Amino acid sequence: MAEFASSLIQSLGSAALHEFARINGLKDELERLKEHVETCKAVLLDLDGKQEQSHAEQNLVTRLKDVLIPADNLLDEFAIQDMINKRDRNKLKKVLHPYSLKKLDMAHEIEKIQKKFDDVEKYMFGLNLNLNVSAVEKTNSEWRETGSYVPESEIIGRDDDKENIISLLRQSHGDPNVSFVAVVGIGGMGKTTLAQLVYSDEKVQNLFEKSMWVCVSDNFDVKTILKNMLKSLLPKEKIDDTLTLDNLQSMLRDNLNGKRYLLVLDDIWNESSEKWDKLRTNLMCGARGS
């Protein structure tokens, strides 16, 4: 459930939602909503770290779930309304949706969600559970950092999904540029596990000359990503902070030039096309089929 809260925080911080909130005068309301969800996430992380939960703590988790899911549904409503507004502005055929909201309705819906969060937080602090919230407020990258290994014997029911992705990786692409495969979905669906299964598969390892696993998380910084790509490629070499962006680019070209490579970027949240373009420029040095 803490991962679900993380996903919700990322949605609340997206550029698209911020622009929608600005246009509709809801920026302050959504910022407060984000603060509520961040508090819920910290509490859930603390509770997840306990060996056993009391009945009161279990009840608190249920209450947090009951308020986080409606908050997530509300963001879906905003996305629908934003789509309708954009279509109307482009003078396309108006699309009516049974859940579309007018501006005043949106403000009212946020207010109702805020009230639910307030009630849960009052309940939580009234329990005197001595939750160590400050101790769990680590950076998101510390909580979500992932590696490429997963014991395949412990994973069941993902064979078809794995083979579908491997089939995509094996297809020949006419475009000489690197091709991309995206695995998307809400938190907790097993996207990382699926990527780990594909990455570790013997057929995939034989398909590519070079393989890299990079956990990106919240900090989509091109220099950091390039540095972690090199750490994955050259585990025995020291890739330190003294290297400039130009140094990193040169080292990457030396190691990937003309070679067919596989790069997994796990835990991606970035929506900035500018940052993606900057990263993409550095990925074009591999052979066709990368």
FENUR-V723038 format. One line per field, one symbol per residue. ss: DSSP state (a for helix, b for strand, c for the rest). phi: phi as a letter, one per 40 degrees, with the letter a starting at -180 (. if undefined). psi: psi as a letter, one per 40 degrees, with the letter a starting at -180 (. if undefined). A space follows every 50 residues. Layout:
# FENUR-V723038
ss: ???
phi: ???
psi: ???
This chain:
# FENUR-V723038
ss: caaaaaaaaaaaccaaaaaaaaacccaaaaaaaaaaaaaaaaaaaaaacc ccccaaaaaaaaaaaaaaaaaaaaaaaaaaaaaaaaaaaccccccccccc ccaaaaaaaaaaaaaaaaaaaaaaaaccccccaaaacccaaaaacccccc caaaccccaaaaaaaaaaaaccccccccccccccccccccaaaaaaaaaa caaaaaaccbbbbbbbbccccaaaaaaaaaaaacccccccccccaaaaaa aaaaaaccccbbbbbbbbccccaaaaaaaaaccccccccc
phi: .cccccccccccccccccccccccgbcccccccccdcccdcccccccccc cbbcccccccdcccccbcccccccccccccccccccccccfcccbcbcbc bcdcccccccdccdcccdcccccccccfcfcccccccccccccbdbbcca ccccbbgbccccccccccccccbcccccbbbbbbicdgcgccdcccccdc cccccccbcbbbbbccfcccbdcccccccccccbccccbbccccdcdccc cccccbdgbcbbbbbcgcbcbccccccccddcbccccdhc
psi: ddddddddddddeidddddddddefeddddddddddddddddddddddei dihidddddddddddedddddddddddddddddddddddefihhhhheei iidddddddddddddddddddddddeefefhgdddegiiddddehiiehh hddehieedddddddddddeihhdheiiiihhhiiiieefddddddddde hddddedidiihhhhdadgghddddddddddddgdeihgaeehidddddd dddddeheihihhhhifhehehdddddddddeeeeiihe.
